[in-house]
Amino acid sequence: MNVRVCLSWPDKRLRTPAAPVDEITDEIRAIWADMIDTMEAMPGVGLAAPQIGVMLRLAVVDGSDERGRAVRLANPVILQASTELREHDEASPNLPGVSARFKRPQRVTVQYLDEHGAITQREFSDLESTSVQHQIDHLNGRMYFDNLSKMKRGMLLRKARKVQL
């Protein structure tokens, strides 16, 4: 296990949809372990494999207060989303120093392959709901700021460039 380097925006891989995972192997479990280490080092509440340059549909999410309860997801798909929304600031280690406030469904039901290779359904709520939706966006080649208007996205990216200088 080790902490991996996150890609820097505008790396093209951050705009590329990730490939599905055929089966859960020891190699996949090792990637998840590195992703959890990387997420904890940020610290963050989620990480998608493309953020570290691994172009597979893998994500980890841990919104627990005590930490150490990361959910490992392969090929996650949102089956159902609540109509109630939750507002939260979102950011990314791929574009450090900036964030934006969004409203996303407060609860989502997600189907995914778990660490044992079993098809699993789970309801995520609150912070973990926001995080899992954010990670699925990454798996689809989207960044959180894609949810902003063109004007707000431009302002955020200009601010990010200034922060990085």
C-alpha positions in Angstrom: 0.0 0.0 0.0 1.2 3.5 -0.8 0.1 7.0 -1.4 -0.2 7.8 -5.2 0.2 11.1 -6.9 -3.0 12.7 -8.2 -3.0 13.9 -11.8 -3.0 17.6 -12.3 -5.7 19.3 -14.2 -5.9 19.6 -17.3 -4.5 16.0 -17.8 -6.5 14.4 -20.6 -7.2 11.3 -18.5 -9.4 13.3 -16.2 -11.7 13.8 -19.2 -11.7 10.2 -20.3 -14.4 7.7 -19.2 -12.9 4.8 -17.3 -13.0 1.2 -18.4 -15.3 -1.3 -16.6 -13.7 -3.9 -14.3 -14.3 -7.4 -15.4 -13.5 -9.1 -12.1 -12.1 -8.4 -8.6 -8.5 -9.6 -8.4 -5.6 -9.1 -6.0 -4.4 -6.4 -8.4 -7.7 -4.5 -8.1 -7.6 -4.9 -4.3 -4.1 -3.5 -4.3 -5.2 -0.5 -6.3 -8.1 0.1 -3.8 -5.6 -0.1 -0.9 -3.5 2.6 -2.6 -6.5 4.7 -3.3 -7.6 4.5 0.4 -4.1 5.5 1.5 -4.1 8.4 -1.0 -7.6 9.5 0.1 -6.5 9.4 3.8 -3.4 11.4 3.0 -5.3 14.2 1.3 -7.4 14.0 3.6 -10.6 13.4 1.6 -13.9 11.5 1.7 -13.5 9.8 -1.7 -11.3 9.0 -4.6 -11.8 7.7 -8.1 -9.1 5.6 -9.9 -8.7 8.0 -12.8 -7.6 10.7 -10.4 -4.4 8.8 -9.9 -4.1 7.8 -13.5 -5.7 4.3 -13.3 -8.3 4.2 -16.0 -10.6 1.7 -14.4 -14.1 2.2 -12.9 -12.9 2.0 -9.3 -13.8 4.3 -6.4 -13.5 4.5 -2.6 -15.7 6.5 -0.3 -15.4 7.1 3.5 -17.5 9.7 5.0 -17.5 8.2 8.5 -16.4 10.3 11.5 -13.9 7.7 12.8 -12.5 6.8 9.3 -11.2 3.4 8.4 -14.6 2.4 7.0 -14.0 2.9 3.3 -16.4 1.4 0.8 -14.7 -0.1 -2.2 -16.8 0.2 -5.4 -16.2 -1.2 -8.9 -18.4 -0.2 -11.8 -20.8 1.9 -9.6 -24.1 2.9 -11.1 -26.7 5.1 -9.5 -30.1 3.2 -9.5 -32.1 5.7 -7.6 -31.7 9.3 -6.3 -33.8 11.2 -3.8 -35.6 14.3 -4.7 -34.3 16.0 -1.5 -31.1 17.8 -2.2 -28.0 18.4 0.0 -25.7 21.4 -0.4 -22.0 20.9 0.0 -18.7 22.4 -1.0 -16.9 20.1 -3.5 -13.2 20.2 -4.5 -10.6 17.9 -6.0 -6.9 17.2 -5.4 -6.6 17.3 -9.2 -7.3 21.1 -9.1 -6.1 22.2 -5.6 -7.0 25.5 -3.9 -10.5 26.0 -5.3 -13.9 24.6 -4.5 -17.6 25.2 -5.5 -20.9 24.7 -3.7 -23.4 22.3 -5.2 -26.7 20.7 -4.5 -26.9 17.0 -5.2 -29.4 14.3 -4.2 -29.2 13.7 -0.4 -29.6 9.9 -0.9 -28.6 7.6 -3.7 -28.9 3.9 -4.2 -25.9 2.5 -6.0 -25.1 -0.9 -7.5 -21.5 -2.0 -7.7 -19.1 -4.9 -7.4 -17.7 -5.1 -3.8 -14.3 -6.2 -2.7 -15.4 -9.9 -2.9 -16.8 -9.5 -6.5 -20.4 -9.7 -5.4 -23.0 -7.4 -7.0 -24.1 -5.1 -4.1 -26.7 -2.4 -3.7 -26.3 0.2 -1.0 -28.0 3.4 -0.1 -25.6 6.3 0.6 -26.8 9.4 2.3 -25.5 12.9 3.2 -21.7 13.3 2.8 -21.2 9.8 1.4 -24.0 10.4 -1.1 -22.3 13.6 -2.3 -19.0 11.8 -2.5 -20.1 8.7 -4.4 -21.9 11.0 -7.0 -18.7 13.0 -7.3 -16.6 9.9 -7.8 -19.0 8.5 -10.4 -18.6 11.8 -12.3 -14.8 11.3 -12.3 -15.4 7.7 -13.7 -17.4 9.3 -16.5 -14.7 11.8 -17.4 -16.3 14.7 -15.6 -14.9 17.2 -13.1 -17.1 18.7 -10.4 -16.8 22.2 -12.0 -18.6 20.8 -15.1 -21.7 21.3 -13.0 -21.1 25.1 -13.0 -22.4 27.6 -15.5 -19.8 28.5 -18.2 -19.1 31.8 -16.5 -18.7 30.4 -13.0 -16.5 27.5 -14.4 -14.3 30.1 -16.1 -13.9 32.1 -12.9 -13.0 29.0 -10.9 -10.4 27.8 -13.4 -8.8 31.3 -13.6 -8.7 31.3 -9.8 -7.1 27.8 -9.8 -4.4 29.0 -12.2 -3.6 31.9 -9.9 -3.4 29.6 -6.8 -1.0 27.2 -8.6 1.4 30.0 -9.6 
